[in-house]
């Protein structure tokens, strides 16, 4: 099974992406381990953050749909949401 390493925030050169990683680690959302994988390709991390900010934090997606997304993810991961 392939293993992808996690990029540490201090290894990220771009200050805004480094801060985004630190924020994910503090808030656990978006999931920091997934962000640490995306950080291998800064343009991928930046694109994800752009989408995350506009859709989920910016209010484009309404509350009910966000809850359905959370439910689906928690069910998929087998956690007790």
Secondary structure, DSSP 8 states (H G I E B T S, - for coil): --------GGG--SHHHHHHHHHHHHH--S-HHHHHHHTTSHHHHHHHHHHHIIIIISSSS-HHHHHHHHHHHHHHHT---
